[in-house]
Amino acid sequence: MVKRSYPFLLFSVYVLSLFSDQDALAYEDKDVIKVGITAQVKPYVIDNDKAKGLDLELLNAIFSEMAYSTQYYSIPYRRQATVMNNRNIDAIAVWLFDDLDCFVSEPYRMWYNILVSLDRGLETDVQSLSDLKEGDIAAFYRANETILGFKETPLAKFSLLKFAPNAKLALRMLRANRMRAYIGDIYGISYYQKNDQDSQKSVKLKNLYQFKPNPQYLCFRDENLRDRFNQVTKKLRATNILEDIETKYGKDLLLQ
């Protein structure tokens, strides 16, 4: 549920005014790419203006290699199709794109969803999937519908998943024994494992299960720009540039 507040209303007015004027599309600097992002959620988007965050740093590395600078705009998920279909932006970061009329890139990164539990060194800790029962697991919204191959995993038998909107809340729920395991993306889990300032206790986690990766794409208005983006992404993947950014944000949690 979204809490409506005056800052949210002001932000909504800003977004609407930004994309309502078609004349704004004729921006003067053709070397600037306008990229839509769905939400300012850490660690994927930490600071739009400073281009800080996993997605922003990956995209900046790619577009910089293409000799473009970037402008990022937070676009609510439900307005993505409207903004893209009205040609109000150059590209939007997506992982679901059924309603978008665009040219979809190759994945520029992956969502690595894993099942984790607390590792306290106690006999009561979850040791394996067989220790879990219905109601023990929390996950992000529609995890069982959107994680690739979820229905073919041992987790498919759990029809009831508690809702945890983000990794920050999920880790707190684990510490408070409100659930025994959590399904989430490694980047979010790793970030809040290290950066939850409200917690005085370090959290040691046990990786119980790793799902198939879900790809994250850019949805482009221009097919040629999409093709160039794919070429440069492939080129940078052959180096350590993108890998180093992902490692900084916690990809190495997969190895634990």
C-alpha positions in Angstrom: 0.0 0.0 0.0 1.3 3.4 -0.9 1.0 6.2 1.7 -0.1 9.4 0.0 1.6 12.5 1.4 2.2 16.0 0.3 5.7 15.2 -0.9 4.3 12.3 -2.9 1.7 14.6 -4.5 4.3 17.2 -5.3 6.4 14.5 -6.9 3.4 13.3 -8.9 2.8 16.8 -10.2 6.4 17.1 -11.1 6.4 13.8 -13.1 3.1 14.7 -14.9 4.4 18.2 -15.8 7.7 16.8 -17.0 6.1 14.4 -19.4 2.9 16.1 -20.4 4.4 18.7 -22.8 5.4 17.1 -26.1 7.6 20.1 -26.9 9.9 18.9 -24.2 10.9 16.0 -26.4 12.8 18.3 -28.7 15.6 18.8 -26.1 18.6 20.5 -27.6 21.4 18.2 -26.4 21.2 15.2 -28.6 24.0 13.5 -26.7 21.8 13.2 -23.6 19.8 10.0 -23.1 16.6 10.2 -21.0 16.2 7.0 -19.0 13.2 6.1 -16.9 13.6 4.1 -13.7 10.7 2.6 -11.9 11.5 3.6 -8.3 14.2 5.0 -6.1 14.8 1.8 -4.2 18.2 1.1 -2.7 20.6 -0.2 -3.7 19.4 -0.1 -7.3 18.8 3.6 -7.2 20.3 5.5 -4.3 20.6 9.0 -5.7 19.4 10.1 -9.2 21.3 13.4 -9.3 24.6 11.7 -8.4 23.9 8.6 -10.5 24.6 6.5 -7.4 23.2 3.0 -7.2 23.6 -0.4 -9.0 21.4 0.3 -12.0 22.6 3.9 -12.5 26.2 3.0 -12.3 25.9 0.1 -14.7 23.9 2.2 -17.2 26.3 5.2 -16.8 29.2 2.9 -17.6 27.5 1.6 -20.8 26.2 5.0 -22.0 29.5 6.7 -21.3 31.2 4.2 -23.5 28.6 5.1 -26.2 29.6 8.8 -25.7 26.2 9.7 -24.1 25.5 11.4 -20.9 22.3 10.4 -19.0 19.3 12.0 -17.3 17.3 9.7 -15.0 13.6 10.1 -14.2 11.6 8.1 -11.6 8.5 6.9 -13.4 5.8 5.0 -11.4 5.4 1.5 -12.7 1.8 2.1 -13.8 2.9 5.1 -16.0 5.6 3.3 -17.8 3.5 2.3 -20.8 2.0 5.8 -21.1 5.4 7.5 -21.0 7.0 5.2 -23.4 4.1 4.8 -25.8 3.8 8.6 -26.0 7.5 8.8 -26.9 8.3 10.9 -23.9 11.6 9.2 -23.0 14.4 7.3 -24.8 14.5 4.2 -22.7 13.0 2.6 -19.5 14.6 0.0 -17.3 12.2 -3.0 -17.0 12.0 -6.6 -16.3 8.3 -7.0 -17.3 7.3 -5.3 -20.5 4.1 -6.8 -21.8 2.3 -3.4 -22.3 5.3 -1.5 -23.7 5.7 -0.6 -27.4 9.5 -0.6 -27.6 12.7 -2.4 -28.7 13.9 -4.6 -25.8 17.6 -4.8 -25.2 19.6 -7.8 -24.2 19.8 -8.0 -20.3 22.2 -5.5 -18.9 22.1 -7.3 -15.5 20.3 -10.0 -13.6 18.0 -10.3 -10.6 19.6 -13.0 -8.5 16.8 -14.2 -6.2 17.8 -16.4 -3.3 16.2 -17.9 -0.2 18.0 -17.0 3.0 17.6 -17.6 6.7 19.4 -16.4 9.8 22.5 -18.3 10.8 22.8 -17.9 14.6 24.6 -21.1 15.1 21.6 -22.5 17.0 20.0 -25.9 16.7 16.7 -24.1 16.0 18.2 -22.4 12.9 16.8 -23.5 9.5 19.3 -26.0 8.1 17.6 -27.0 4.9 14.3 -26.6 3.0 12.9 -29.6 4.8 12.9 -27.5 8.0 10.4 -25.0 6.5 6.6 -25.3 6.7 3.7 -23.2 5.3 3.8 -19.6 6.5 7.6 -19.7 7.4 8.7 -17.8 4.2 8.3 -14.2 3.2 9.0 -12.7 -0.3 8.5 -9.7 -2.4 5.1 -9.1 -4.2 4.2 -11.9 -6.6 7.5 -13.6 -6.2 6.0 -17.0 -6.9 4.5 -15.7 -10.2 7.5 -13.7 -11.5 10.6 -15.7 -10.5 11.6 -17.7 -13.5 11.0 -21.4 -13.0 9.5 -21.0 -9.5 6.9 -23.6 -10.0 9.6 -26.2 -10.9 11.5 -25.5 -7.6 11.1 -27.2 -4.2 9.6 -24.0 -3.0 6.5 -24.4 -5.3 4.8 -26.4 -2.5 4.5 -23.3 -0.4 1.4 -21.6 -1.6 1.4 -19.0 1.2 4.2 -16.5 1.2 4.2 -13.6 3.6 4.7 -10.2 2.0 7.9 -8.3 2.7 8.1 -5.2 0.4 11.9 -4.9 0.6 15.0 -6.5 2.0 15.3 -4.0 4.8 12.0 -4.9 6.3 12.6 -8.6 5.6 15.8 -8.8 7.6 14.1 -7.1 10.5 11.3 -9.6 10.3 13.9 -12.4 10.4 15.6 -11.0 13.5 12.2 -10.6 15.2 11.3 -14.2 14.4 8.3 -13.1 12.4 9.4 -15.4 9.6 12.1 -18.1 9.2 13.3 -17.5 5.6 13.1 -14.8 3.0 13.1 -14.8 -0.8 14.7 -11.7 -2.3 17.4 -10.4 -4.7 21.0 -10.7 -3.5 21.7 -7.0 -4.1 19.0 -5.8 -1.8 19.8 -8.4 0.8 23.5 -7.6 0.7 23.0 -3.9 0.9 20.7 -4.0 4.0 22.8 -6.7 5.6 25.6 -4.1 5.7 23.7 -0.8 5.8 20.7 -1.1 8.1 21.6 1.7 10.5 18.6 0.9 12.8 20.1 -2.4 13.7 22.7 -2.7 16.3 23.2 -6.4 15.5 25.2 -7.8 12.5 23.2 -10.3 10.5 24.8 -13.6 9.3 22.8 -15.3 6.6 22.6 -18.8 5.3 21.9 -19.2 1.5 19.4 -22.0 1.4 18.4 -21.9 -2.3 19.3 -20.0 -5.4 16.7 -19.5 -8.2 17.2 -19.0 -11.9 18.3 -15.4 -12.6 15.6 -12.9 -13.9 16.9 -10.6 -16.6 16.7 -6.8 -16.4 16.4 -4.9 -19.7 16.2 -1.5 -21.2 13.2 -0.8 -23.4 14.2 1.6 -26.2 12.2 3.9 -28.5 15.0 3.7 -31.2 16.0 0.3 -32.6 19.5 1.5 -33.6 20.2 2.9 -30.2 19.1 -0.5 -28.7 21.5 -2.3 -31.0 24.4 0.0 -30.0 23.5 -0.5 -26.4 23.7 -4.3 -26.8 27.0 -4.1 -28.6 28.6 -1.9 -25.9 27.1 -4.0 -23.1 28.6 -7.2 -24.6 32.0 -5.4 -25.0 32.0 -4.3 -21.3 30.9 -7.7 -20.1 34.1 -9.0 -21.7 36.0 -6.8 -19.3 35.6 -6.4 -15.5 33.9 -3.0 -15.6 30.3 -4.1 -15.1 31.3 -7.1 -13.0 33.2 -4.8 -10.6 30.1 -2.6 -10.1 28.0 -5.7 -9.4 30.5 -7.1 -7.0 30.6 -3.8 -5.1 26.8 -4.1 -4.6 26.9 -7.7 -3.3 27.0 -10.1 -6.1 29.6 -12.1 -4.2 26.8 -13.1 -1.8 26.0 -15.9 -4.4 29.3 -17.6 -3.5 28.5 -17.8 0.2 
